[in-house]
Amino acid sequence: MRKLIFAAIILIGATGPLTARAGERPILVQTAMPAMSETFDRNQAFAIGAGIVLGATAGSVLSSMRGTILVGAVAGGLIGAWWYSDHSEFATLEPRTK
């Protein structure tokens, strides 16, 4: 039974390219690539990468359990992203007046 299924898979795979043909020629349109400086910040990538490395190192040093390196790397990356961000998502509280 295995040989029959294997032969059917090989047959379908071999006859696919023989029956395929091209339709109309595609129209090639070139568009301008967006500037990398607008969407990619190297300093933020460095901060996140450094956080990942430091978090993974701290996770491996602090515990020998499985998965602590991964947890430390994720936590370090999140802390690095938070550290570099402009903190605009946090609203400042007005002082109380009484």
Gaussian input, Z-matrix of N, CA and C with variables (Angstrom, degrees):
# hf/3-21g

backbone

0 1
 N
 C     1     B1
 C     2     B2     1     A1
 N     3     B3     2     A2     1     D1
 C     4     B4     3     A3     2     D2
 C     5     B5     4     A4     3     D3
 N     6     B6     5     A5     4     D4
 C     7     B7     6     A6     5     D5
 C     8     B8     7     A7     6     D6
 N     9     B9     8     A8     7     D7
 C    10    B10     9     A9     8     D8
 C    11    B11    10    A10     9     D9
 N    12    B12    11    A11    10    D10
 C    13    B13    12    A12    11    D11
 C    14    B14    13    A13    12    D12
 N    15    B15    14    A14    13    D13
 C    16    B16    15    A15    14    D14
 C    17    B17    16    A16    15    D15
 N    18    B18    17    A17    16    D16
 C    19    B19    18    A18    17    D17
 C    20    B20    19    A19    18    D18
 N    21    B21    20    A20    19    D19
 C    22    B22    21    A21    20    D20
 C    23    B23    22    A22    21    D21
 N    24    B24    23    A23    22    D22
 C    25    B25    24    A24    23    D23
 C    26    B26    25    A25    24    D24
 N    27    B27    26    A26    25    D25
 C    28    B28    27    A27    26    D26
 C    29    B29    28    A28    27    D27
 N    30    B30    29    A29    28    D28
 C    31    B31    30    A30    29    D29
 C    32    B32    31    A31    30    D30
 N    33    B33    32    A32    31    D31
 C    34    B34    33    A33    32    D32
 C    35    B35    34    A34    33    D33
 N    36    B36    35    A35    34    D34
 C    37    B37    36    A36    35    D35
 C    38    B38    37    A37    36    D36
 N    39    B39    38    A38    37    D37
 C    40    B40    39    A39    38    D38
 C    41    B41    40    A40    39    D39
 N    42    B42    41    A41    40    D40
 C    43    B43    42    A42    41    D41
 C    44    B44    43    A43    42    D42
 N    45    B45    44    A44    43    D43
 C    46    B46    45    A45    44    D44
 C    47    B47    46    A46    45    D45
 N    48    B48    47    A47    46    D46
 C    49    B49    48    A48    47    D47
 C    50    B50    49    A49    48    D48
 N    51    B51    50    A50    49    D49
 C    52    B52    51    A51    50    D50
 C    53    B53    52    A52    51    D51
 N    54    B54    53    A53    52    D52
 C    55    B55    54    A54    53    D53
 C    56    B56    55    A55    54    D54
 N    57    B57    56    A56    55    D55
 C    58    B58    57    A57    56    D56
 C    59    B59    58    A58    57    D57
 N    60    B60    59    A59    58    D58
 C    61    B61    60    A60    59    D59
 C    62    B62    61    A61    60    D60
 N    63    B63    62    A62    61    D61
 C    64    B64    63    A63    62    D62
 C    65    B65    64    A64    63    D63
 N    66    B66    65    A65    64    D64
 C    67    B67    66    A66    65    D65
 C    68    B68    67    A67    66    D66
 N    69    B69    68    A68    67    D67
 C    70    B70    69    A69    68    D68
 C    71    B71    70    A70    69    D69
 N    72    B72    71    A71    70    D70
 C    73    B73    72    A72    71    D71
 C    74    B74    73    A73    72    D72
 N    75    B75    74    A74    73    D73
 C    76    B76    75    A75    74    D74
 C    77    B77    76    A76    75    D75
 N    78    B78    77    A77    76    D76
 C    79    B79    78    A78    77    D77
 C    80    B80    79    A79    78    D78
 N    81    B81    80    A80    79    D79
 C    82    B82    81    A81    80    D80
 C    83    B83    82    A82    81    D81
 N    84    B84    83    A83    82    D82
 C    85    B85    84    A84    83    D83
 C    86    B86    85    A85    84    D84
 N    87    B87    86    A86    85    D85
 C    88    B88    87    A87    86    D86
 C    89    B89    88    A88    87    D87
 N    90    B90    89    A89    88    D88
 C    91    B91    90    A90    89    D89
 C    92    B92    91    A91    90    D90
 N    93    B93    92    A92    91    D91
 C    94    B94    93    A93    92    D92
 C    95    B95    94    A94    93    D93
 N    96    B96    95    A95    94    D94
 C    97    B97    96    A96    95    D95
 C    98    B98    97    A97    96    D96
 N    99    B99    98    A98    97    D97
 C   100   B100    99    A99    98    D98
 C   101   B101   100   A100    99    D99
 N   102   B102   101   A101   100   D100
 C   103   B103   102   A102   101   D101
 C   104   B104   103   A103   102   D102
 N   105   B105   104   A104   103   D103
 C   106   B106   105   A105   104   D104
 C   107   B107   106   A106   105   D105
 N   108   B108   107   A107   106   D106
 C   109   B109   108   A108   107   D107
 C   110   B110   109   A109   108   D108
 N   111   B111   110   A110   109   D109
 C   112   B112   111   A111   110   D110
 C   113   B113   112   A112   111   D111
 N   114   B114   113   A113   112   D112
 C   115   B115   114   A114   113   D113
 C   116   B116   115   A115   114   D114
 N   117   B117   116   A116   115   D115
 C   118   B118   117   A117   116   D116
 C   119   B119   118   A118   117   D117
 N   120   B120   119   A119   118   D118
 C   121   B121   120   A120   119   D119
 C   122   B122   121   A121   120   D120
 N   123   B123   122   A122   121   D121
 C   124   B124   123   A123   122   D122
 C   125   B125   124   A124   123   D123
 N   126   B126   125   A125   124   D124
 C   127   B127   126   A126   125   D125
 C   128   B128   127   A127   126   D126
 N   129   B129   128   A128   127   D127
 C   130   B130   129   A129   128   D128
 C   131   B131   130   A130   129   D129
 N   132   B132   131   A131   130   D130
 C   133   B133   132   A132   131   D131
 C   134   B134   133   A133   132   D132
 N   135   B135   134   A134   133   D133
 C   136   B136   135   A135   134   D134
 C   137   B137   136   A136   135   D135
 N   138   B138   137   A137   136   D136
 C   139   B139   138   A138   137   D137
 C   140   B140   139   A139   138   D138
 N   141   B141   140   A140   139   D139
 C   142   B142   141   A141   140   D140
 C   143   B143   142   A142   141   D141
 N   144   B144   143   A143   142   D142
 C   145   B145   144   A144   143   D143
 C   146   B146   145   A145   144   D144
 N   147   B147   146   A146   145   D145
 C   148   B148   147   A147   146   D146
 C   149   B149   148   A148   147   D147
 N   150   B150   149   A149   148   D148
 C   151   B151   150   A150   149   D149
 C   152   B152   151   A151   150   D150
 N   153   B153   152   A152   151   D151
 C   154   B154   153   A153   152   D152
 C   155   B155   154   A154   153   D153
 N   156   B156   155   A155   154   D154
 C   157   B157   156   A156   155   D155
 C   158   B158   157   A157   156   D156
 N   159   B159   158   A158   157   D157
 C   160   B160   159   A159   158   D158
 C   161   B161   160   A160   159   D159
 N   162   B162   161   A161   160   D160
 C   163   B163   162   A162   161   D161
 C   164   B164   163   A163   162   D162
 N   165   B165   164   A164   163   D163
 C   166   B166   165   A165   164   D164
 C   167   B167   166   A166   165   D165
 N   168   B168   167   A167   166   D166
 C   169   B169   168   A168   167   D167
 C   170   B170   169   A169   168   D168
 N   171   B171   170   A170   169   D169
 C   172   B172   171   A171   170   D170
 C   173   B173   172   A172   171   D171
 N   174   B174   173   A173   172   D172
 C   175   B175   174   A174   173   D173
 C   176   B176   175   A175   174   D174
 N   177   B177   176   A176   175   D175
 C   178   B178   177   A177   176   D176
 C   179   B179   178   A178   177   D177
 N   180   B180   179   A179   178   D178
 C   181   B181   180   A180   179   D179
 C   182   B182   181   A181   180   D180
 N   183   B183   182   A182   181   D181
 C   184   B184   183   A183   182   D182
 C   185   B185   184   A184   183   D183
 N   186   B186   185   A185   184   D184
 C   187   B187   186   A186   185   D185
 C   188   B188   187   A187   186   D186
 N   189   B189   188   A188   187   D187
 C   190   B190   189   A189   188   D188
 C   191   B191   190   A190   189   D189
 N   192   B192   191   A191   190   D190
 C   193   B193   192   A192   191   D191
 C   194   B194   193   A193   192   D192
 N   195   B195   194   A194   193   D193
 C   196   B196   195   A195   194   D194
 C   197   B197   196   A196   195   D195
 N   198   B198   197   A197   196   D196
 C   199   B199   198   A198   197   D197
 C   200   B200   199   A199   198   D198
 N   201   B201   200   A200   199   D199
 C   202   B202   201   A201   200   D200
 C   203   B203   202   A202   201   D201
 N   204   B204   203   A203   202   D202
 C   205   B205   204   A204   203   D203
 C   206   B206   205   A205   204   D204
 N   207   B207   206   A206   205   D205
 C   208   B208   207   A207   206   D206
 C   209   B209   208   A208   207   D207
 N   210   B210   209   A209   208   D208
 C   211   B211   210   A210   209   D209
 C   212   B212   211   A211   210   D210
 N   213   B213   212   A212   211   D211
 C   214   B214   213   A213   212   D212
 C   215   B215   214   A214   213   D213
 N   216   B216   215   A215   214   D214
 C   217   B217   216   A216   215   D215
 C   218   B218   217   A217   216   D216
 N   219   B219   218   A218   217   D217
 C   220   B220   219   A219   218   D218
 C   221   B221   220   A220   219   D219
 N   222   B222   221   A221   220   D220
 C   223   B223   222   A222   221   D221
 C   224   B224   223   A223   222   D222
 N   225   B225   224   A224   223   D223
 C   226   B226   225   A225   224   D224
 C   227   B227   226   A226   225   D225
 N   228   B228   227   A227   226   D226
 C   229   B229   228   A228   227   D227
 C   230   B230   229   A229   228   D228
 N   231   B231   230   A230   229   D229
 C   232   B232   231   A231   230   D230
 C   233   B233   232   A232   231   D231
 N   234   B234   233   A233   232   D232
 C   235   B235   234   A234   233   D233
 C   236   B236   235   A235   234   D234
 N   237   B237   236   A236   235   D235
 C   238   B238   237   A237   236   D236
 C   239   B239   238   A238   237   D237
 N   240   B240   239   A239   238   D238
 C   241   B241   240   A240   239   D239
 C   242   B242   241   A241   240   D240
 N   243   B243   242   A242   241   D241
 C   244   B244   243   A243   242   D242
 C   245   B245   244   A244   243   D243
 N   246   B246   245   A245   244   D244
 C   247   B247   246   A246   245   D245
 C   248   B248   247   A247   246   D246
 N   249   B249   248   A248   247   D247
 C   250   B250   249   A249   248   D248
 C   251   B251   250   A250   249   D249
 N   252   B252   251   A251   250   D250
 C   253   B253   252   A252   251   D251
 C   254   B254   253   A253   252   D252
 N   255   B255   254   A254   253   D253
 C   256   B256   255   A255   254   D254
 C   257   B257   256   A256   255   D255
 N   258   B258   257   A257   256   D256
 C   259   B259   258   A258   257   D257
 C   260   B260   259   A259   258   D258
 N   261   B261   260   A260   259   D259
 C   262   B262   261   A261   260   D260
 C   263   B263   262   A262   261   D261
 N   264   B264   263   A263   262   D262
 C   265   B265   264   A264   263   D263
 C   266   B266   265   A265   264   D264
 N   267   B267   266   A266   265   D265
 C   268   B268   267   A267   266   D266
 C   269   B269   268   A268   267   D267
 N   270   B270   269   A269   268   D268
 C   271   B271   270   A270   269   D269
 C   272   B272   271   A271   270   D270
 N   273   B273   272   A272   271   D271
 C   274   B274   273   A273   272   D272
 C   275   B275   274   A274   273   D273
 N   276   B276   275   A275   274   D274
 C   277   B277   276   A276   275   D275
 C   278   B278   277   A277   276   D276
 N   279   B279   278   A278   277   D277
 C   280   B280   279   A279   278   D278
 C   281   B281   280   A280   279   D279
 N   282   B282   281   A281   280   D280
 C   283   B283   282   A282   281   D281
 C   284   B284   283   A283   282   D282
 N   285   B285   284   A284   283   D283
 C   286   B286   285   A285   284   D284
 C   287   B287   286   A286   285   D285
 N   288   B288   287   A287   286   D286
 C   289   B289   288   A288   287   D287
 C   290   B290   289   A289   288   D288
 N   291   B291   290   A290   289   D289
 C   292   B292   291   A291   290   D290
 C   293   B293   292   A292   291   D291

   B1=1.4326
   B2=1.5305
   B3=1.3454
   B4=1.4553
   B5=1.5152
   B6=1.3109
   B7=1.4707
   B8=1.5237
   B9=1.3207
   B10=1.4572
   B11=1.5375
   B12=1.3290
   B13=1.4657
   B14=1.5237
   B15=1.3192
   B16=1.4580
   B17=1.5276
   B18=1.3370
   B19=1.4635
   B20=1.5211
   B21=1.3385
   B22=1.4673
   B23=1.5232
   B24=1.3169
   B25=1.4572
   B26=1.5249
   B27=1.3156
   B28=1.4692
   B29=1.5279
   B30=1.3231
   B31=1.4566
   B32=1.5232
   B33=1.3216
   B34=1.4665
   B35=1.5228
   B36=1.3035
   B37=1.4633
   B38=1.5169
   B39=1.3157
   B40=1.4665
   B41=1.5256
   B42=1.3192
   B43=1.4610
   B44=1.5237
   B45=1.3233
   B46=1.4603
   B47=1.5234
   B48=1.3230
   B49=1.4651
   B50=1.5297
   B51=1.3211
   B52=1.4578
   B53=1.5275
   B54=1.3168
   B55=1.4574
   B56=1.5274
   B57=1.3063
   B58=1.4643
   B59=1.5205
   B60=1.3156
   B61=1.4586
   B62=1.5237
   B63=1.2929
   B64=1.4589
   B65=1.5168
   B66=1.3082
   B67=1.4566
   B68=1.5250
   B69=1.2951
   B70=1.4514
   B71=1.5245
   B72=1.3162
   B73=1.4574
   B74=1.5267
   B75=1.3093
   B76=1.4662
   B77=1.5367
   B78=1.2988
   B79=1.4597
   B80=1.5243
   B81=1.3134
   B82=1.4504
   B83=1.5253
   B84=1.2996
   B85=1.4534
   B86=1.5189
   B87=1.3142
   B88=1.4535
   B89=1.5248
   B90=1.3151
   B91=1.4558
   B92=1.5148
   B93=1.2875
   B94=1.4556
   B95=1.5250
   B96=1.3092
   B97=1.4609
   B98=1.5247
   B99=1.3306
   B100=1.4593
   B101=1.5215
   B102=1.2876
   B103=1.4598
   B104=1.5226
   B105=1.3247
   B106=1.4542
   B107=1.5219
   B108=1.3124
   B109=1.4583
   B110=1.5243
   B111=1.3165
   B112=1.4622
   B113=1.5266
   B114=1.3072
   B115=1.4496
   B116=1.5212
   B117=1.3178
   B118=1.4577
   B119=1.5171
   B120=1.3014
   B121=1.4532
   B122=1.5280
   B123=1.3061
   B124=1.4681
   B125=1.5227
   B126=1.3047
   B127=1.4642
   B128=1.5271
   B129=1.3269
   B130=1.4587
   B131=1.5285
   B132=1.3284
   B133=1.4648
   B134=1.5212
   B135=1.3318
   B136=1.4570
   B137=1.5254
   B138=1.3333
   B139=1.4649
   B140=1.5229
   B141=1.3220
   B142=1.4631
   B143=1.5310
   B144=1.3346
   B145=1.4678
   B146=1.5139
   B147=1.3397
   B148=1.4624
   B149=1.5250
   B150=1.3314
   B151=1.4624
   B152=1.5173
   B153=1.3268
   B154=1.4747
   B155=1.5255
   B156=1.3258
   B157=1.4680
   B158=1.5268
   B159=1.3279
   B160=1.4638
   B161=1.5223
   B162=1.3346
   B163=1.4572
   B164=1.5190
   B165=1.3247
   B166=1.4699
   B167=1.5234
   B168=1.3312
   B169=1.4616
   B170=1.5181
   B171=1.3319
   B172=1.4600
   B173=1.5259
   B174=1.3112
   B175=1.4651
   B176=1.5091
   B177=1.3379
   B178=1.4651
   B179=1.5211
   B180=1.3274
   B181=1.4634
   B182=1.5247
   B183=1.3177
   B184=1.4605
   B185=1.5227
   B186=1.3206
   B187=1.4584
   B188=1.5250
   B189=1.3140
   B190=1.4613
   B191=1.5282
   B192=1.3135
   B193=1.4593
   B194=1.5202
   B195=1.3178
   B196=1.4591
   B197=1.5192
   B198=1.3064
   B199=1.4431
   B200=1.5181
   B201=1.3250
   B202=1.4574
   B203=1.5297
   B204=1.3103
   B205=1.4690
   B206=1.5203
   B207=1.3292
   B208=1.4618
   B209=1.5211
   B210=1.3179
   B211=1.4633
   B212=1.5211
   B213=1.3324
   B214=1.4563
   B215=1.5176
   B216=1.3368
   B217=1.4649
   B218=1.5156
   B219=1.3289
   B220=1.4633
   B221=1.5282
   B222=1.3249
   B223=1.4626
   B224=1.5284
   B225=1.3199
   B226=1.4640
   B227=1.5188
   B228=1.3239
   B229=1.4557
   B230=1.5113
   B231=1.3301
   B232=1.4598
   B233=1.5214
   B234=1.3261
   B235=1.4615
   B236=1.5198
   B237=1.3437
   B238=1.4608
   B239=1.5144
   B240=1.3221
   B241=1.4667
   B242=1.5194
   B243=1.3383
   B244=1.4527
   B245=1.5284
   B246=1.3189
   B247=1.4584
   B248=1.5294
   B249=1.3251
   B250=1.4568
   B251=1.5229
   B252=1.3152
   B253=1.4639
   B254=1.5231
   B255=1.3282
   B256=1.4621
   B257=1.5242
   B258=1.3035
   B259=1.4681
   B260=1.5241
   B261=1.3200
   B262=1.4546
   B263=1.5260
   B264=1.3334
   B265=1.4576
   B266=1.5264
   B267=1.3313
   B268=1.4556
   B269=1.5268
   B270=1.3084
   B271=1.4569
   B272=1.5162
   B273=1.2993
   B274=1.4501
   B275=1.5235
   B276=1.2901
   B277=1.4663
   B278=1.5191
   B279=1.3043
   B280=1.4613
   B281=1.5194
   B282=1.3215
   B283=1.4691
   B284=1.5232
   B285=1.3231
   B286=1.4653
   B287=1.5206
   B288=1.2903
   B289=1.4638
   B290=1.5211
   B291=1.3055
   B292=1.4739
   B293=1.4814
   A1=110.89
   A2=115.71
   A3=119.54
   A4=111.34
   A5=115.53
   A6=119.87
   A7=110.87
   A8=117.15
   A9=121.11
   A10=110.92
   A11=116.48
   A12=120.28
   A13=109.87
   A14=117.29
   A15=121.26
   A16=111.00
   A17=116.97
   A18=120.69
   A19=111.06
   A20=117.25
   A21=120.49
   A22=111.13
   A23=117.82
   A24=121.37
   A25=110.40
   A26=117.53
   A27=121.56
   A28=110.10
   A29=117.33
   A30=121.30
   A31=111.32
   A32=117.25
   A33=120.59
   A34=110.54
   A35=116.29
   A36=120.10
   A37=112.84
   A38=117.30
   A39=120.50
   A40=111.84
   A41=118.45
   A42=119.96
   A43=112.35
   A44=118.31
   A45=121.26
   A46=112.49
   A47=119.24
   A48=119.73
   A49=113.41
   A50=118.15
   A51=120.08
   A52=111.16
   A53=117.31
   A54=119.91
   A55=112.67
   A56=117.42
   A57=119.87
   A58=110.00
   A59=115.62
   A60=120.35
   A61=108.40
   A62=114.41
   A63=119.98
   A64=110.09
   A65=114.85
   A66=120.84
   A67=108.71
   A68=115.81
   A69=120.04
   A70=109.98
   A71=114.70
   A72=118.50
   A73=108.85
   A74=116.74
   A75=118.56
   A76=111.03
   A77=114.79
   A78=120.39
   A79=107.17
   A80=116.20
   A81=120.36
   A82=109.57
   A83=115.17
   A84=121.15
   A85=107.41
   A86=115.76
   A87=119.55
   A88=108.84
   A89=114.60
   A90=119.76
   A91=108.32
   A92=116.22
   A93=120.73
   A94=109.67
   A95=115.21
   A96=120.72
   A97=108.79
   A98=117.47
   A99=118.22
   A100=109.95
   A101=115.87
   A102=120.83
   A103=109.36
   A104=115.70
   A105=119.95
   A106=112.11
   A107=117.42
   A108=119.27
   A109=111.73
   A110=118.38
   A111=120.52
   A112=112.13
   A113=117.93
   A114=120.07
   A115=113.89
   A116=118.22
   A117=121.14
   A118=109.05
   A119=117.18
   A120=122.21
   A121=108.34
   A122=116.24
   A123=120.68
   A124=112.01
   A125=117.37
   A126=119.74
   A127=111.53
   A128=116.58
   A129=119.22
   A130=110.34
   A131=116.95
   A132=119.95
   A133=110.69
   A134=116.68
   A135=120.16
   A136=111.12
   A137=116.92
   A138=120.49
   A139=111.10
   A140=117.13
   A141=120.57
   A142=110.47
   A143=116.66
   A144=120.24
   A145=112.33
   A146=116.63
   A147=119.68
   A148=110.12
   A149=117.42
   A150=120.33
   A151=112.14
   A152=116.40
   A153=120.02
   A154=110.48
   A155=116.19
   A156=119.69
   A157=110.54
   A158=117.37
   A159=120.02
   A160=111.84
   A161=117.43
   A162=120.14
   A163=112.76
   A164=116.57
   A165=119.72
   A166=110.80
   A167=116.21
   A168=119.79
   A169=110.64
   A170=116.50
   A171=119.72
   A172=111.04
   A173=117.87
   A174=120.60
   A175=112.78
   A176=116.71
   A177=118.75
   A178=111.86
   A179=117.01
   A180=119.98
   A181=110.85
   A182=116.98
   A183=120.45
   A184=114.22
   A185=117.86
   A186=119.11
   A187=110.16
   A188=115.52
   A189=119.97
   A190=112.12
   A191=116.86
   A192=120.47
   A193=110.41
   A194=116.30
   A195=120.67
   A196=109.95
   A197=116.08
   A198=120.82
   A199=114.94
   A200=118.10
   A201=118.61
   A202=111.70
   A203=117.58
   A204=119.82
   A205=109.44
   A206=116.63
   A207=120.87
   A208=111.36
   A209=117.04
   A210=120.67
   A211=110.44
   A212=117.01
   A213=120.73
   A214=111.94
   A215=117.27
   A216=120.70
   A217=111.21
   A218=117.26
   A219=120.50
   A220=109.91
   A221=116.66
   A222=119.79
   A223=110.73
   A224=117.33
   A225=120.61
   A226=112.16
   A227=117.36
   A228=120.51
   A229=112.44
   A230=116.36
   A231=119.91
   A232=111.59
   A233=116.73
   A234=120.04
   A235=110.29
   A236=117.78
   A237=120.21
   A238=112.31
   A239=117.56
   A240=120.81
   A241=110.63
   A242=116.89
   A243=119.93
   A244=110.90
   A245=116.23
   A246=120.63
   A247=110.80
   A248=117.16
   A249=120.40
   A250=112.64
   A251=117.99
   A252=120.00
   A253=110.48
   A254=115.49
   A255=120.28
   A256=112.61
   A257=118.57
   A258=124.39
   A259=112.08
   A260=117.99
   A261=120.07
   A262=112.05
   A263=117.91
   A264=119.52
   A265=111.84
   A266=117.08
   A267=120.33
   A268=108.95
   A269=116.50
   A270=120.94
   A271=109.57
   A272=116.42
   A273=119.41
   A274=109.28
   A275=115.28
   A276=120.80
   A277=109.40
   A278=114.75
   A279=120.50
   A280=108.63
   A281=117.38
   A282=117.95
   A283=111.49
   A284=115.19
   A285=120.27
   A286=109.70
   A287=114.48
   A288=119.15
   A289=108.24
   A290=116.57
   A291=121.18
   A292=110.38
   D1=-39.29
   D2=178.97
   D3=-62.94
   D4=-40.85
   D5=-179.02
   D6=-64.99
   D7=-36.58
   D8=179.37
   D9=-66.47
   D10=-43.76
   D11=178.75
   D12=-66.37
   D13=-42.51
   D14=178.59
   D15=-62.26
   D16=-40.98
   D17=178.64
   D18=-65.91
   D19=-37.77
   D20=178.01
   D21=-65.89
   D22=-40.36
   D23=178.30
   D24=-64.50
   D25=-43.19
   D26=178.80
   D27=-64.58
   D28=-42.23
   D29=-179.46
   D30=-63.69
   D31=-43.89
   D32=178.69
   D33=-66.16
   D34=-40.15
   D35=178.92
   D36=-67.31
   D37=-32.46
   D38=-178.16
   D39=-82.01
   D40=-32.77
   D41=-177.83
   D42=-85.92
   D43=-14.35
   D44=179.33
   D45=-59.22
   D46=-52.18
   D47=179.98
   D48=-66.24
   D49=-25.65
   D50=-179.44
   D51=-72.29
   D52=-32.99
   D53=-176.77
   D54=-92.71
   D55=-10.66
   D56=-179.05
   D57=-80.23
   D58=145.68
   D59=175.72
   D60=-149.24
   D61=158.60
   D62=-177.04
   D63=-83.65
   D64=146.75
   D65=175.90
   D66=-93.29
   D67=-131.66
   D68=178.48
   D69=-71.87
   D70=155.29
   D71=176.99
   D72=-73.10
   D73=136.19
   D74=-179.84
   D75=-72.34
   D76=148.24
   D77=176.72
   D78=-89.88
   D79=121.42
   D80=-178.23
   D81=-89.31
   D82=125.82
   D83=179.37
   D84=-122.45
   D85=125.44
   D86=178.36
   D87=-99.19
   D88=129.60
   D89=176.26
   D90=-116.64
   D91=154.80
   D92=-179.76
   D93=-71.38
   D94=137.49
   D95=177.58
   D96=-76.56
   D97=139.90
   D98=177.23
   D99=-68.27
   D100=147.46
   D101=179.98
   D102=-66.36
   D103=136.09
   D104=-178.09
   D105=-68.58
   D106=-28.34
   D107=-176.57
   D108=-69.36
   D109=-22.77
   D110=-179.88
   D111=-76.97
   D112=-32.27
   D113=-173.89
   D114=-110.48
   D115=-17.60
   D116=-173.74
   D117=-123.67
   D118=123.82
   D119=179.58
   D120=-109.67
   D121=113.47
   D122=-177.36
   D123=-64.58
   D124=-35.90
   D125=-179.55
   D126=-67.22
   D127=-37.60
   D128=177.13
   D129=-67.83
   D130=-40.26
   D131=177.50
   D132=-62.80
   D133=-38.08
   D134=177.53
   D135=-65.82
   D136=-42.06
   D137=179.65
   D138=-63.67
   D139=-41.81
   D140=179.03
   D141=-67.60
   D142=-43.57
   D143=179.03
   D144=-63.01
   D145=-41.86
   D146=177.74
   D147=-64.74
   D148=-38.26
   D149=176.98
   D150=-64.00
   D151=-38.11
   D152=178.29
   D153=-64.70
   D154=-46.04
   D155=-178.85
   D156=-64.76
   D157=-46.98
   D158=-179.56
   D159=-66.00
   D160=-38.17
   D161=178.01
   D162=-67.02
   D163=-39.75
   D164=177.86
   D165=-66.77
   D166=-39.04
   D167=177.83
   D168=-64.85
   D169=-45.24
   D170=178.97
   D171=-64.08
   D172=-39.10
   D173=178.80
   D174=-64.57
   D175=-37.28
   D176=179.89
   D177=-75.44
   D178=-29.43
   D179=-179.29
   D180=-78.01
   D181=-40.10
   D182=-174.11
   D183=-75.39
   D184=-29.74
   D185=-175.94
   D186=-147.84
   D187=149.58
   D188=178.53
   D189=-104.40
   D190=10.61
   D191=179.36
   D192=-71.91
   D193=154.37
   D194=178.29
   D195=-68.12
   D196=136.07
   D197=175.67
   D198=92.65
   D199=-7.39
   D200=-178.54
   D201=-70.59
   D202=-29.06
   D203=177.06
   D204=-66.17
   D205=-43.54
   D206=179.07
   D207=-65.21
   D208=-44.43
   D209=178.81
   D210=-63.55
   D211=-41.47
   D212=178.13
   D213=-65.09
   D214=-38.52
   D215=179.14
   D216=-66.35
   D217=-42.88
   D218=179.21
   D219=-65.36
   D220=-45.00
   D221=179.53
   D222=-63.65
   D223=-41.19
   D224=178.44
   D225=-64.18
   D226=-39.71
   D227=177.17
   D228=-64.93
   D229=-40.83
   D230=177.48
   D231=-65.94
   D232=-40.35
   D233=178.27
   D234=-66.97
   D235=-39.62
   D236=177.13
   D237=-63.59
   D238=-40.29
   D239=177.64
   D240=-67.00
   D241=-39.65
   D242=178.53
   D243=-66.83
   D244=-40.91
   D245=-177.96
   D246=-63.56
   D247=-38.21
   D248=-176.72
   D249=-81.83
   D250=-25.43
   D251=-174.34
   D252=-65.57
   D253=165.45
   D254=-176.74
   D255=-86.33
   D256=0.95
   D257=176.87
   D258=59.59
   D259=29.94
   D260=179.74
   D261=-75.85
   D262=-14.20
   D263=-179.42
   D264=-80.53
   D265=-8.70
   D266=179.16
   D267=-100.33
   D268=125.55
   D269=178.67
   D270=-85.69
   D271=136.65
   D272=177.72
   D273=-83.74
   D274=144.32
   D275=-178.54
   D276=-89.25
   D277=140.17
   D278=176.18
   D279=-78.49
   D280=143.55
   D281=177.85
   D282=-67.00
   D283=147.07
   D284=179.78
   D285=-74.75
   D286=139.40
   D287=176.26
   D288=-119.24
   D289=118.22
   D290=-179.55
   D291=-149.00

